[in-house]
Amino acid sequence: DAGVTQSPTHLIKTRGQQVTLRCSPISGHKSVSWYQQVLGQGPQFIFQYYEKEERGRGNFPDRFSARQFPNYSSELNVNALLLGDSALYLCASSPGTYTEAFFGQGTRLTVV
Amino acid sequence: GIQVEQSPPDLILQEGANSTLRCNFSDSVNNLQWFHQNPWGQLINLFYIPSGTKQNGRLSATTVATERYSLLYISSSQTTDSGVYFCALPPPGTYKYIFGTGTRLKVLA
């Protein structure tokens, strides 16, 4: 079975631009969560979606948004990029909301 | 909010040595996971262990939820064990995982 897949793996953007990151969960998993990991720190929770509905939001500005599609894949959008948005963005997939999470390989975003 | 502290923050071992990593948390938990983050950033699941003891090869983990700590044991360490080890758990009634401060392990050949 394929694991959690994220695309792209690396991305370079300019300040002020917008970016869309994509995640495909493990087959049969209905929950997708997004995390941001800046260098030297642990991942920080951004969003969780379950059955296409937002179930949780972390302490991130409104420039961050996400959605989940009928096939349970998900997109994370970040508008008006700042240098501080440079980070590894991780997607996690799980069967339900309170179950074991499995992470993708991440998208490394660099904002210049 | 819930606090998740890991110790030690850094650990250097000679290949073949054993080690114990600790995760302390400040609130009750229903889920707890241990991850190994490799140098490429991939978070690899080691254990899903809200309570009790589990073993997988050279690794084992124990969570004592009533005393609010979890331990990860690595025996006969190998250079491929190098990386950062995180414990993570969701505060009660929430869906988000709070990650610990991490333990950076380096195993020398």
Interface residues (C-beta under 8 A of the other chain):
Chain A: S31 S33 Y35 Q37 G42 P43 Q44 F45 Q48 Y50 R55 G56 G58 L88 L90 A92 T97 Y98 T99 E100 A101 F102 F103 Q105 G106 R108
Chain B: N30 N31 Q33 F35 W40 G41 Q42 L43 N45 Y48 F86 A88 P90 T94 Y95 K96 Y97 I98 F99 G100 T101 G102
